[in-house]
Amino acid sequence: MSEYLTVFRAKVAGGHVEPLLEVEPKAIAEAQRLCPELLGADLVDLGDGTWLHMLRWSASDSVERLMARAEEFDLVHTMHGYLADAEQIGHGEVVSRS
């Protein structure tokens, strides 16, 4: 089974870290209910206020499928409120995993 990774980069203000860490697992669970192709996610703190949000998918077009249901988001919108200047920096198939 192929797996795909989408990576977003965003700024997170110091006061938003705790609420982000609280809502992110719930937001991912909400997104998985709307799009079961979302396998999971990881948050990475780069230490300078910049964070990566890495999403794992079972299909290459899963991001588009999830975004087609954006009006149904609740917690995902809350999570996005803590991610300033978010931008997708990459999306592709995972070809090796160690």
Secondary structure, 3 states (H helix, E strand, C coil): CCCEEEEEEEECCHHHHHHHHHHHHHHHHHHHHHCCCEEEEEEEECCCCEEEEEEEECCCCHHHHHHCCHHHCCHHHHHHCCCEEEEEEEEEECCCCC
